[in-house]
Amino acid sequence: MSSTVEQVKARLNIVDVVSSYLTLEKAGVNYRARCPFHNEKTPSFYVSPSRDTFHCFGCNHGGDIFTFVEEIEGLDFLGSLKILAQRAGVPLEPINRENATAKEHLHLVLEAAVTHFTNELAKEPAVLAYLNERGLTEKTIADCRLGFASASWRGLAEYLLGRGFTEADLAQSGLVIRSSRDGRLFDRFRNRIMFPITDGAGRTIAFSGRLFGQETGTEAKYINSPDTLLYDKSRALYLFDQAKLAIRRADRCILVEGQFDAVLSHQAGVAETVAVSGTALSGHHLDLISRLSKKIVMAFDGDAAGVKASNRGITLALEHGLEVRVALLPAGKDPADVIREGGDTWEKALSQTVHVIDFLIAMAKDRGLARRELAHELEREVYPYLTALLNPIDQAYFISNIADLTGLPENVIREGVNKAKGLKVSDLKTESTANSPAPPLTRRHRLEELILGFIVWQGKKDETVQGLVGKHWGEALLAKRQEEARGRESEQALKAEITYGETKDPIQTLNSLLKEWQVEIWREELGEAVHLLKSIDPKTKPELVEKYLKRCQELSHLINKKI
């Protein structure tokens, strides 16, 4: 494993890896960008080619190429290794079942299940004919690794047990259900077309099964794997691994509801399409998408029902700072229907999208309501979304449009929007994982970080650097701070280099930093002394008052002298 990691690192440059996700700009010997892990206006995300590291000084995310891919793709280390090894042309050794981790073992179980389902599909001409009727080509079926779960109660279970997997393996995979009557395992998916759900590295983590044949109403049309060690439905998007590059290139993500919609959209050449697979759009989903593009297109039919059903997801997306647009389709038809019919209807719908709030305003307007009723309708249907807009210009634009439609003063509408803030999704506890910036450090701590970084940055060039810090801090304090910073040396050095990379006299710069640090130490002590002085009763403890007053005077003198 270590040799593979070293080979990948030797072949890949961190600037090339990061720049395939972000637009980097030169900043001295380093590069910078707006951080993909938290919202910011001023770039605080830096990449150091000399150290092969990145660090954001706003949210404290940092590391090497593997850490970056893990974070931005939402993967574990092995997932990032797979992506980077493929990019570097380094072959990965097959997973050894005996030495596999729990997650690796589950991946093996699920991969075996994919093989079983694809083999079963090949035996079912009726199912293949149905897929062809739905517009899927043989290539698409193979590319998406579609399969079939037979009607057998234990077909998959017996297949997996026959290949050496245990009942515990099957239970942990979510592929089977244990009978409450006799404890036997039976297949979760039966008589269903199987869609493998993958992570960002293309590894199967779950399945979605669509009922085949006549629907009786007694069984759900679609069922998905339960949450497992590998699968969290709030974090997985169907076909995301195949769509992510296209999302980046097209600078948009098309969201559809079902697997057939997504598969046919890919087949039609619109590869930036993903499906939420019957679950609500979550903050985790939006985190994944927003790192690739700030534009989302939701494909609904020709009425507002789809929008209303996705209320929470739309609000979350707007609160993430994303531009949410709607692709209008013929009434009663989903993307799969439109694509299967051929022509340019799908492409036209995607080229003529409208902002979701414009769409809602238009839908309310088309009801033919009188101005007063229209004003109330917009208050109910549109105001909650306006509260989620992060850009005040966007909010002002839509408020102005509503004022023109209703004849109401803009200040009245704005007041109504402010009242609607109680309906914001963010005011409820959501699972959005957008990373917030780290709490600000004190000035003393910031100076210590810079000084420690200075030692790593300049220490190899000038042996006097560490000795100088040790003289001012004391060797004990220096050793303590270096131990506390273990593992963050590269990030500290990067910060020092970014801040003082142009200095002509590093020793003089370091002396100035140490001088500032000493002043801050005295200022902190002065603040504590003043606080204690205020808390002492001069009538009962005059000697303490005199003591702290004297110390405050001494510290003030030292600070003024040093400055």
DRENLUM-198308 format. One record per residue: x, y, z of N, C-alpha, C in turn. Coordinates in steps of 0.2 Angstrom, whole numbers, plus 2048, in hexadecimal, padded with zeros to 3 digits. Example, Ala and Ser with C-alpha at 12.3 -4.5 7.8 and 13.67 -1.06 7.14 Angstrom:
<pts>
8427E482783E7EA8278427F0827 8407F58238447FB824840800827 
</pts>
This chain:
<pts>
8047FA800800800800804806800 80980780580E80C80581180E7FF 8148097FB8178097F581280C7F0 80C80A7F080780D7EB8068147EC 8058167F280481D7F480A8217F2 81081F7F38168227F18178237EA 81581E7E681581E7DF8108247DC 80A8247DF8058297DD8078307DF 80A8317E580D8377E68138397E2 8178357E081C8367DB81A8387D4 8148367D28128377CB80D83D7CB 80A83F7D08058447D080784A7D4 8068507D18088567D48028597D7 80285C7DD7FC85E7E17F98647DD 7FD8687DA7FA86E7D67F586B7D1 7F88667CD7F48637C87ED8607CA 7EE85C7D07E88597D37E385E7D5 7E58637D97E08687DC7DD86C7D6 7E186E7D17DF8727CC7DA86F7C7 7DA8687C87D48647C47CE8657C7 7CD8687CD7C78697D17C68717D2 7CB8757D37CB87C7D47CF8807CF 7CD8867CF7D188B7CB7D688E7CF 7DC88D7CE7E288F7D37E58957CF 7E789A7D47EB8A07D17F28A07D5 7F78A27D17FE8A27D47FE8A77DA 8018A57DF8028AA7E58098A97E7 80E8AC7E48158AB7E68178A57E3 81A8A17E781C89A7E68178957E6 8118977E980B8937EB8068957E6 8008917E77FA8937E47F48937E9 7EF8977E77E98987EB7E38987E8 7DD8977EB7D78977E97D28987EE 7CB8997EC7C68997F17C58927F4 7C48917FA7C488A7FD7BE8867FB 7BE8807F97B887C7F77B58797FD 7B887A8037B58778097B187B80D 7B188280C7AD8878107AC88D80B 7A789080C7A58968087AA89C80A 7AD89F8067B18A58077B18A9801 7B28B08027B38B47FC7BA8B67FA 7BF8B68007C68B77FE7CA8B07FF 7CE8AE7FA7D18A87FA7D68A7800 7D58A28047D98A08097DC899809 7DA8968037DC88F8017E388F7FD 7E888C8007EF88C7FD7F18857FB 7F58857F57F887F7F38008807F3 80387C7F680B87C7F680E8777F1 8108787EB8138737E781A8707EA 81D8747EE8248727F182386D7F6 81D86E7FA81B8697FF8168647FE 8138647F880E8607F68088607FB 8068667FD8018668027FC86C800 7F686C8037F28718037F087380A 7ED87980B7EA87B8117E6881810 7E08818147DC8878147DC88A81B 7DE89081B7DF8948217D8897824 7D38958207CC8978227C9892826 7C988C8247C68868277CB88182A 7D18828287D687D82B7D7876828 7D38768227D486F81E7DB86F81B 7DF86A81B7E586A8187E8862818 7ED8618137EF85B8137F385A80C 7F385380A7F68528037F18507FE 7F384E7F87EE84C7F37E98477F5 7EB8437F97E683E7FB7E0841800 7E38458057DE8498097D984D805 7DC8518007D88557FC7D38517F8 7D484C7F57D08487F17CA8457F6 7CD8427FC7C88408017C3845802 7C584B8047C08508067BC852800 7BE8547FA7BA8577F57B68517F2 7B884B7F27B48467EF7AF8427F4 7B08447FB7AC8408007AE839800 7B48378007B78308007BB82F806 7BC8288077C182680C7C8826808 7CD82480C7D48248097D5820803 7D28198047D28157FE7CF8177F8 7C981B7F97C681D7F37CA8237F0 7CD8277F47D182C7F17D78297ED 7DA8237F07E08207ED7DE81D7E7 7D881A7E67D58177E07D581D7DA 7D28227DC7D28287D77D982A7D5 7DD82B7DA7E482E7D87E88297D5 7E88237D77EC81D7D47EA81D7CC 7E381D7CB7E181D7C47E48237C0 7E48287C37E682E7C07EE82E7BE 7F182B7C37F982A7C37FB8247BE 7F68207BD7F881A7B97FC8157BD 7FA8157C47FD8107C97F880B7CA 7FA8047C87F57FF7CA7F47FE7D1 7EE7FC7D37EC7FB7DA7EC7F37DB 7EF7F17E07EE7EA7E27E77E87E4 7E57E27E27DE7E07E47DD7DF7EB 7D87E17EE7D77E07F57D77D97F7 7DB7D87FC7DC7D17FF7D77D0805 7D27CB8037CC7CB8087CF7C980F 7D47C68107D67C48177D97CA81B 7DC7CF8177DF7D581A7DA7DB819 7D47DA8167D07E08157CD7E381B 7CC7EA81B7C97ED8207C17EC820 7BE7EE8257B67ED8247B37F081E 7B57F681D7B27F98177B57F6810 7BB7F48107BD7F080A7BA7EA809 7B87E680F7B57E080E7AE7E180B 7AA7E680E7A47E880B7A47E9804 7A97ED8027AA7EE7FA7AA7E87F6 7AE7E37F97AE7DD7F67A77D97F5 7A47D97FB79D7D67FB7987D97F5 7987E07F57947E47F17967E37E9 79D7E27E879F7E17E279D7DA7DF 79D7D57E479B7CF7E27937CF7E0 7907D37E47887D47E37877D77DC 78B7DC7DA78B7DF7D378B7D97CE 7917D57CF7927D07CA78C7CB7C9 7897C97CF7837C57CF77D7C87CC 77C7CE7CD7767D17CA7777D27C2 77D7D47C077E7D47B977E7CE7B5 7807C87B977F7C27B67787C07B5 7747C17BB76D7C07BB7697C47B5 76B7CA7B47687CE7AF7697CB7A8 76F7C87A77707C57A076C7BF79F 7697BC7A47657B67A475E7B87A3 75C7BE7A37557C07A37537C579C 7527C17977507C579174A7CA792 7467C87967407CD7977427D379A 7467D379F7497D97A274D7DD79E 7517DA79A7557DD7957517E1790 74C7DD78E7477E07897447E778C 7427E679273F7EC7967447F2796 74A7F079874F7F67987507F9791 7507F578C7507F778574A7FC783 7447FA78673E7FE78473F804788 74280478E74380B79174880F78E 74B80D789750811785757810787 75980B78B76080978D763805788 76980778676D8037817717FE785 7747F97817787F478577E7F7788 7817FC7857877FF78778580378E 78080678E77E80A79477C80579A 7797FF7987787FA79D77E7F87A0 7837F779C78A7F479E78E7F97A2 78E80079F7918057A278F8077A9 7888067AA7858087B17858017B5 7877FC7B37877F57B67807F37B9 77B7F47B57747F27B77747EB7B8 76F7E97BC76F7E27BD7677E07BF 7677DA7C17607D77C37607D37C9 75C7D47CD75B7CF7D37557CB7D2 7567C47D17517C07D074B7C07D5 7467BC7D47417BC7D97427B77DF 7487B37DE74A7AF7E374B7B27EA 7497AF7EF74A7B17F67517B17F9 7557AD7F675C7AC7F87617AC7F3 75F7AE7ED7647AD7E776B7B17E9 76A7B77EB7717BB7EC7747B87F2 7707B77F77737B47FD7777AE7FC 7757A97F97787A37F777E7A47F3 77E7A97EE7837AA7EA7897AD7EE 7887B27F278D7B57F67907B07FB 78C7AC7FE78E7A78037927A2800 7917A07F979579C7F679B79E7F4 79C7A57F47A37A87F37A77AA7F9 7A57A67FE7A97A78047A77AD809 7A27B18077A07B680C79C7B3811 79C7B68177987B481D7917B781D 78D7B48217867B78237877BE826 78C7BF82A78D7C682D78F7CB827 7937C98227957CD81D78E7CF819 78A7CA8187847CC81477F7D1818 77F7D081E77B7D482377D7DB823 7847DC8237877E28247877E681D 7867E28177867E581177F7E980F 77A7E78137737E981276F7E580C 7727E080A7707DC80476A7D7806 76A7D580C7667D080F7627D3815 75D7CF8167587D081C7587CA820 7597CA8277587C482B7517C382D 74E7BD82C7487BC82E7477BC835 7417BF8377407BF83F73D7B9841 73B7B583C7387AE83E73D7A983F 7417A883B7467A283B74D7A583B 74F7AB83A7567AE83A7597AD834 7567AA82F7597A982875A7B0825 75F7B08207607B681C75C7B5815 7597BA8137567BA80D7587C1809 7587C180375A7C67FF7557CC800 7587D28007547D98017517DA7FA 7557D97F57537DB7EE7507D57EA 74A7D57E87477CF7E47437D27DF 7447CF7D97417D17D37417D87D1 7477DA7D17497E27D074E7E37CC 74E7E87C87537EB7C47587EE7C9 75E7ED7C87637EF7CD7687F47CB 7687FA7CE76C8007CD7728007D2 7787FF7D177D8007D677E8077D7 77F8097DD78080F7E078880F7E2 78B8147DF7938147E079581B7E4 79B81A7E779E8217EA7A28247E4 7A582A7E67A882E7E27AE82A7DE 7B18257E17B68217DE7B381B7D9 7AD81B7D97AA8167D47A980F7D8 7AA80F7DF7A98087E27A28087E4 79F8027E37988007E57978017ED 7928057EF7918057F678A8037F8 7858037F377E8017F477B7FF7EE 7747FE7EE7707FD7E87698007E9 7678017E37608037E375C7FE7DE 7567FC7E07537F67DC74C7F97DA 74B7F87D37447FA7D07407F47CF 73A7F47D27367EE7D17357EC7C9 7367E67C77347E47C072E7E17C0 72A7E37BA7247E07B971E7E47BB 7187E17BC7127E57BE7127E77C5 7117ED7C67117F07CD70A7EE7D0 70A7EB7D67047E97D97027EE7DF 7077F27E17057F77E67077F57ED 7097EE7ED70B7EB7F47127EC7F5 7167ED7F071D7EE7F071F7F57EE 7247F87F17277FE7EF72A7FD7E8 7298037E472C8037DD7338027DD 7368067E273D8077E373F8057EA 7448017EB7478017F274F8017F2 7518047F77598057F775C8027FD 7628017FC7667FE802765802808 7657FF80E76580381476C806815 76C80B81A77380E81B77780881E 77E80881C78380381E789807820 78E80382179580682279780A81C 79580881679780B81079281080E 78C80F80F78781380C783817811 78281E80F77E82381277A82680D 77482580D77082880777082F807 77283380C77283A80C77983D809 77D83880878483A8057858377FE 7818337FB78282F7F577D8327EF 7808337EA77C8357E477D8307DE 77882E7DB7788297D677C82C7D0 7818287CD78582A7C878A8307C9 78B8317CF78F8377D17968367CE 7998307CF7A082E7CD7A082F7C5 79B82E7C179C82F7BA79A8367B8 79783A7BC7958407BB7998467BD 79E8457C27A184A7C57A684E7C0 7A984B7BB7AD84E7B77A98527B2 7A38507B079F8537AB79C8597AF 79A8597B679885E7BA79D8647BA 7A38627BB7A88677BB7A986B7B4 7A98677AF7AA86A7A87A486E7A6 79E86B7A779886F7A57968757AA 7998757B07978797B57908797B7 78D8747B87868737BA78586B7BC 78186A7C077F8637C27778637C1 77585E7BD76E85D7BC76C8577C1 7678597C57648557C975D8527C7 75D84B7C77578487C57558437CB 74F8417CB74C83D7D074E8367D0 74D8327CA74E82B7C97548297C6 7568227C775C8207C375B81F7BC 75581E7B975481D7B27558247AF 75382A7B27548307B075B8327AF 75F8307B47668317B476A82D7AF 7688277AF76C8227AA76A8257A3 7648267A176282879A76582F799 76683479E76983A79D77083979B 77483579E77B83379D77B830796 77782C79477782978D77682E788 77283378977083978577683E784 77B83C78878184178878184678D 77C84679177C84B79777F84879D 78684779D7898437A37898477A9 78784D7AA7878517B07818507B4 77E84A7B37788497B77788447BC 7758457C27758407C876E8407CA 76D83A7CE7668397D17678397D8 76283B7DC76183B7E375F8347E5 75C8307E175A8297E27558297E8 75082D7E774A82C7EC74B82F7F3 7508327F47528357FA75283D7FA 7518407FF7518487FF75884A7FE 7598507FA75F8537F97628567FF 76885480176B85580877085A807 77285D80D77886180D77E85E80B 77F85780C78585380A785853803 77F8527FF77F8527F87818587F5 77F85E7F87808647F67888667F7 78B8647FC7928657FD7968617F7 79485B7F57978587F079785C7E9 79185E7E878F8617E27938687E2 79286C7E77958737E779C8737E6 7A086E7E87A786E7E77A986D7DF 7A486B7DB7A586A7D47A18707D0 79C8727D27988787CF79387B7D4 7928827D278D8857D77868867D3 7858827CE77F8827CA77C87B7CA 77587B7CC7718757CC76B8767C8 76A8717C47648717C075F86B7C2 75986D7C47548687C674F8667C1 74F8607BF74A85E7B974485C7BC 73E8607BB73885F7BD73385E7B7 72D85C7B972885D7B47258647B3 7208657AF71E86C7AE71A86F7B3 71986D7B97168707BF71A8717C5 7188747CA71C8767D071C8707D5 71986A7D37198657D87208627DA 7248627D572B85F7D772F8647DB 72E86B7DA7318707DE72F86F7E5 72886F7E672686F7ED7288687F0 7298637ED72B85D7F073385D7F2 7368627EE73D8627F073F8697F3 73A86B7F773A8727FB7418727FF 74286D80374786D80774E86D804 74F8697FF7558697FB75686F7F7 7518727F47528797F175587E7F6 75187E7FB75388380075B882803 75C87C80476387A80676887C800 76687B7FA76B87D7F576C8847F4 7668887F576788F7F576B8927FB 76A88F80176E89180677688F806 77788A80177E88880078188D7FB 77D8927F97808977F477F8947ED 77C88F7EB77B88C7E57768907E1 7778907DA7718927D676D88C7D4 76788D7D57628877D475E8897CE 75E8857C975A8867C37558807C2 7508817BE74B87C7BD74B87B7B5 74B8757B374A8737AC7438717AB 73F8747A77388737A673786E7A1 7338697A373186379E72A86379D 72886079872185F79771D85C79C 71785F79E71385C7A37128557A4 7148527AA71384B7AB7188477A8 71E84A7A67238467A372A8477A7 72D8417A87348427AC7398427A7 73F8437A97458437A474583D7A0 7448377A374583179F740831799 73A83379B734833796737837790 73983D79173B84278C741840788 74683D78B74C83A78874A834783 74683078674482A78274082C77C 73C83177C73883477673D836771 74383877274783B76D74684276C 74984476774984C76574D85076A 74C85676A75185A76E74D85D774 74885A77674485D77C74885D782 74C85878375085878975685D789 75985D78375F86278375C86A783 75686B780753871780751873787 74E86E78B74C870792752872796 75886F79575E870799761877796 76087979076287F78E75E885790 75888479275388979375188979B 75588879F7548877A675288E7A9 74E88E7AE74D8957B274E8947B9 75089A7BC75189A7C374B8977C7 74C8937CC7478907D07428957D3 74489B7D57408A07D773C8A37D2 73F8A47CC73B8A77C67368A27C4 73889C7C47338967C372D8977C7 72E8977CE7288977D372489E7D2 7278A37D17248A97CF71F8A97C9 7228A67C471E8A57BE7188A07BF 71989B7C37148967C470E89A7C8 71089E7CD70B8A17D07078A67CC 70B8AA7C77088AF7C37038AB7BE 7058A57BC7018A27B76FA89F7B9 6F98A07C06F389E7C36ED8A37C2 6EF8A87BF6EA8AE7BD6E78B17C3 6EB8B17C96E88B47CF6E88BC7CF 6E38BF7D26E38C67D36EA8C87D7 6EB8CF7D76F28D17DA6F28CF7E1 6ED8D07E56ED8CF7EC6EE8C87ED 6EA8C37EA6EB8BC7EB6F28BA7E9 6F48BD7E36FB8BB7E17008BD7E6 7008C37E97048C57EE7058C07F4 6FF8BD7F66FF8B87FC7028B27F9 7008B07F37038AA7F070B8AA7F0 70D8AF7EE7158B07EE7188B07F5 7148B37F97168B38007178AC803 7128A88017128A180371789C800 71889D7F971B8997F572389B7F3 7248A17F472A8A47F172F8A77F7 72C8AA7FB72F8AE8017348A9804 7328A380673789F80A73D89D806 73D89D7FF74389C7FB7478A27FB 7448A87FB7488AE7FB74C8AF801 74A8AC80774E8AD80D7548A980C 7548A480875A8A08087608A2803 75E8A77FF7638AA7FA7688AE7FE 76F8AC7FD7748AF8007768B67FD 7758B67F67778BD7F37728C27F4 7738C87F776E8CD7F876B8D07F1 7708D07EC76E8D27E57688CE7E2 7698C77E37648C27E075E8C37E4 75E8C47EB7588C57EE7548CC7EC 7588D17EC7558D77EA7528D77E3 7558D37DE7538D27D774C8CF7D7 74B8CA7DB7458C67DC73F8CA7DF 7418CE7E573D8D27E873A8D87E3 73E8DA7DF73C8DF7DA7378DC7D5 7388D67D37348D37CE72D8D27D2 72D8D07D87278CF7DB7238D57DC 7278DB7DE7248E17DF7208E37D8 7238E27D27208E47CC71A8E07CB 71A8DA7CD7148D57CC70E8D77D0 7108D97D670A8D97DB7088E17DC 70D8E57DB70C8EC7DC70D8EE7E3 7108EA7E77128EB7EE7198EF7EE 71A8F37F37208F67F47268F17F6 72C8F27F37318ED7F57328EC7FC 7328F28007338F180772E8ED80B 7288ED8087238E880B7248E180A 7278E08037288D980172F8D7805 7338DB8067398D980A7388D8811 7338DB8147318DA81B72E8D381B 72A8D18167278CB81672C8C5815 7318C68117368C281073A8C1817 73B8C681B73F8C582173B8C1826 7348C28267308BE82A7308B7829 7318B58227318AE8207378AB822 73C8AE8257438AB8267428A582B 73C8A582F73B8A083473A899830 73989A82973889482673E891822 74489482374A89282074C88B823 74E88781E751880820756881825 75B88682476188682875F88882F 75988B83175788C83775588683B 75488083775387A83A75987683A 75A87183E76086E83E761869838 76586B83376686682D76D86382E 76E85E82977485B82977985D825 77886482277D86681E784866821 78986481D79086382079586981D 79286E81B79787381879B87581E 7A287581D7A68768227A787E824 7A688082A7A688782C7AE88882E 7B088E82D7B689082F7B888F836 7BE88D8377C088C83E7C0892842 7BF8928497BF89884D7C589C84D 7C58A284D7CB8A684C7D08A5852 7D68A58507DB8A48557DD8AB858 7DF8AB85E7E28B18617E88B485E 7EA8BA85F7F08BD85B7F68B985D 7F68B78647FC8B48667FD8AD863 7F78A98627F78A385F7F98A3858 7F68A88547F88A984D8008AB84C 8038AF85180A8B085180E8AA852 80B8A685780F89F85880F89A852 80989A84F80889684980D898844 80E89F8438138A283E81A8A0840 81C8A18468228A0848824898848 82089484982188D84882288B841 81E88E83D81E88D836825890833 82789583682D898834833894835 83389083B83888B83C838886837 83288383583287E830834880829 83288682883488982183B88B820 83E88E82584589182584A88D828 84788882D84C88583185188182D 85087E82885587A82485A87F820 85888581F85C88A81C86188D821 85E88E82786289282C86188F833 86688C83686688883C86488D842 86689384186589884785D899848 85989884385289984484F89684A 85088F84B84D88C85185088E857 85688F85785A89285D85789985F 85689D85A8538A485C84C8A385F 84889F85D84189E86084289B867 84789686884889386E84A898873 84E89D8718518A287684B8A6878 8478A88748418AC87683C8A987A 83A8A387783489F87A83789B880 83D89988083F89488583E88D881 84388888284388287F83D87E881 83B87E88783587A88982F87C885 82D88388582888588282888387A 82E88487782F88387082D87B86F 83087787382F87087282786E873 82487187881D870879819872873 81A87887081687A86A818876864 81E87486381F87085E81C86985E 81B866864818860865810861864 80D86686680686886580586885E 80A86B85A80986C85380B86684E 80C86185280E85B84E809859849 80B85884280785683D80485C839 80586283C80386883880986C836 80F86A83681586D83581587082E 81286C82981286E82280E874821 808874824803879824806880827 80987F82D80C88583081188882B 81688482881B88682481888A81E 81388781B80F88A81580D891817 80A89281D80789881F80D89D820 81289B8238188A082481B8A281D 81B89D81881E89E8128198A380E 8138A280E80E8A780B80E8AE80E 80F8AE81480F8B58188168B8817 81B8B58178228B88178278B6811 8248B380C8288B080782C8B5803 82A8BC80382E8C18008338C4804 8348C280B8388C680F8408C580D 8448CA80D84B8CA80B84F8C8811 84D8C98178518C781D84C8C3822 84C8BC8218488B88268498B982D 8508BA82F8518BA83684E8C0839 84F8C683584C8CC8388448CB838 8418C883383A8C78348388C383A 83C8BD83B83A8B984183B8BD847 8408C18488418C584E83B8CA84F 8388CD84A8328D184A82C8CD84D 82C8C784A8268C284C8278C1854 82D8BF85682E8BD85D82D8C3861 82E8C985F82D8D08638258D1863 8228D085E81A8D085E8178CB863 81A8C58638188C08678198C186E 81E8C48708208C687781B8CC879 8198D08758158D687780E8D3878 80C8CE8748058CB8758058C787B 80A8C487D80B8C08848098C5889 80D8CB88980C8D088E8058D388E 8028D48887FB8D68877F68D288A 7F78CB8897F28C688C7F38C6894 7F98C78967FA8C789E7F78CE8A0 7F88D389D7F58DA89F7ED8D989F 7EA8D689A7E38D589A7E18D18A0 7E48CC8A27E38C88A87E38CC8AE 7E98D08AF7EA8D38B57E48D98B6 7E38DC8B07DD8E18B17D78DE8B3 7D58D88B07CF8D48B27CF8D38B9 7D58D08BC7D58CF8C37D58D58C7 7D88DA8C57D88E18C97D08E38CA 7CC8E28C47C58E58C57C18E08C9 7C38DA8CA7BF8D58CE7C18D68D6 7C68D98D87C88DA8DF7C58E08E2 7C38DF8E87C08E48EC7C68E88F0 7C78EE8EE7CD8F28F17CC8F38F8 7C68F38FB7C58F49027C78EE906 7C68E89047C88E29077CF8DF906 7D18E08FF7D88DE8FD7DC8E38FA 7DE8E88FD7E28EE8FA7E88EC8F8 7EB8E78FB7F28E48F97F28E18F2 7ED8DD8F17EC8DA8EA7EB8DF8E5 7E78E48E77E68EA8E27EC8ED8E0 7F08EE8E57F78F28E47FB8ED8E0 7FB8E78E18008E28DE7FE8E28D6 7F78E18D57F58E08CE7F68E78CA 7F58EC8CE7F68F38CB7FD8F48C8 8018F28CD8088F38CB80A8EE8C5 8078E88C58098E48BF8068E78B9 8008EA8B97FD8ED8B38028F28B0 8058F68B58098FC8B380F8F98B0 8128F48B38188F18B08178EE8A9 8128EA8A88108E78A280F8ED89C 80B8F289E80A8F889A8118FB897 8158FC89C81C8FF89B8208FA896 8208F38978238EF8938208EF88C 81A8EF88B8168EF8858188F5881 8188FB88481990188182190287F 8258FF88382C8FF88182E8FB87B 82B8F587B82C8F08768298F286F 8238F68708208F886A8258FE867 
</pts>
